[in-house]
């Protein structure tokens, strides 16, 4: 894949801003969903700011060589729920979010020190292309259901019920998808570089037409867009908060939790977070192998896995400090780089700064919240598809006629796509090893077993 902008390239100021907005739109939906899923009045805007702050930390640690945006991690949702469940007060739960992220970050620091000492050759040996490739592929495949579910939903769900007819939603989503495809394939100059922005705007415009007709004719089936996010801005009159507002930062809400703090709670939070960090470590490697193949530079060597781990770990702490959500590298961001062929790291920096700034801009947050799931579903079909395909490309030169490789790849694909996950219940809550991590672990075990057999046969001879 020939990149239009390399990692060190610096597009003009206008292009940087537009490219940054596109990155934000690619990662924003998932970033905002995590705090909403956890609940307890967590602020999506604060999570977005935390993602921006965490990304800047990551870029600093990686010496601005890795074009990846960090966003709220889904893997820690169970841990975050455990922090609230084990807390005597909501304030202590917020404090637990920060403490837990620190424990997870420390795991990354320890792993980074080990990698710094031992190097990365053992990782390449333990996780060769026929292990990492299918793992990256199932990251995309595992998200396919989410994309299709969103494609069939109209307005943002109100009271857990989407009113619009699924067929109307699908039309809006497909308009978005086809616009992205046409712009990316046949577009000239800027159109080729910002297909997601154009696609989302096209899908939103069609959804607006259906919604206007639905409101005029009083036909619920045509109401795609939920406008209450805008009306809430001025329901008490036009004032400064109509345009600017300060998000509910985690460290504000956590302040009152110190009076209820106990070492027993500290231990429960540590156990809820630390094991998950080891699981996300595997996904961290898969993501960096993926982006390395796209930019044709091995990021595990330069700037080095130790630096990417430190950036991810400390970035997670920064994200939780502001928004409560530990951060992680986002496949959506990597897919955006692959599709647009824009790997400029300065674009990621501008996206991070933009995430921090727009967290305070009420109308923009309202606009993003009002984007119908079907429109984002159309975008995600392209994004998740590219993640899956990029993983499959990693195994295109693997000899699958060799049963050793075939069994490794098939084990990962089937367990990953099938959704095999492992859940462990403790008195503080549940810890879940995601299907991606489970598939990767099984793939590593199969790879070790089949290659160990080969070594034994060689020794016998």
C-alpha positions, 0 to 999 in steps of 0.5 A: 500500500502506497501512502499519500502521507508518511508518518513524518509528513506534515500536511498544510494547516487546513488539511491537518484540521480536516484530517483530524476531524476525520480521525475524531469521527472514526473513533468518537462513537466507540469512545463515547459508548464506554462511559455510557455503558458503565453509567453512574453519570460518567461523562462522555465528554470527559472520556473524549478529553481523556482520550485526547490527553492519553493520545498526546502522552502516547505520542510523546512516549513513541517520539511521534513515530506511531500514527495511532489514536487512543480511545476508551477501552472496552476491555476494562468495562467489567473492571470499571463496573467492579470499581463502582460495585465494590465502593461504599459511595459513588465518589469512592467508585470514581476514585476507584476508576483512577486507582484501577487505571494506575494499577493497569498502567503499572502492569504496562510499565513492568511489561515495558521494562521486561521488553526493554531488557529482553528485546522483542525477538521472543515476541516475534517468535511467540507471535509470528504472522500466522498468529498475529494475522488471524488475531487482527482479522478477528478484531474486525470480524468480532465487531461486524455484529455491532456494525450491522446492529447499528446499521438497522437502528434509526435515532439514538435509542431513547428509553432503549427503543429505536422508533425508526423503521429498520429499512429506512435506517439501512437506507441512510447507512448504505448511503453513508457506506457507498459515499465512503466507497466512492470517495475513497475509490474514485475521489480526487485530492481531498475527497479521497483523503476525507471519505468518512467526513463526506460519508457521514455528512451524506448519511446525516443529510439523508437522515435529516430529510427522512426525519423532517418528512416524518415530523411533518407527516407525524410518521414515526417510522421516518424519524431517524435523528434524535434532536433532543441533544440540541434542544437540551442546550437551550431548554433553560434559555440561551446562556454560556453553557449553550455553547461551552461547558466543563465536563464532569471530570473524574478527579472532581467526582473522586475527591469525596471518595477519600473519606470512605477509602479502605485497603480492602477496596484497594485490593479488590480494585487492583485484582479487577484491573491488573489481569485485564491489563495483561489481556490488553497487552496482547491486543496492543501487540496485534494493533501495532503489528497491524499498523506496522504492516500498513506504514511498512515500518516495524514499530516494535523495533522503532520506537520500540515496544517498550515505548509503545507500552509505556505510552499506552499505559501512562495514556490509560492513566491520563484517560482515567484521571479525566474521563474514568476510562482507561485508554487503548489503541483503536483499530478504528484509527488504524483502519482510517489510516489504511483507507485514507493512506494518510499516516501523518502523525501530526494529524493524530496530534491535531485530532488529540488536541481537537478531542480536548477542545471539543469536549468543552464545545456543547453544540459539537458534542450534541451533534456527535451524539445526534448522529444516528447509529445507522450512519455510524454503522455504514462507516463501521462496515468499512472500518471494521472490514479493513481491520479484518482484511489487513489481518488476512493480508498478514497471512497471505504469504503463510504456507497454509498447506502446512498443517502446523500453520493451518491449525494455528490459523483455524483455531484463532479464527473459529474461537475468535469469530465464535466468541469464545470468552472466559469469565471468572467471578470473584467477590468484587465482580467479574473478570472477562478474558475477551474472545480476541484475547482467548483466541490469541492465547489458544493460537499461541499454545497451538503454535508452541505445541506444533513447533515443539513437536517438530523440535523433538522430531529433529532431536530424535533424528 
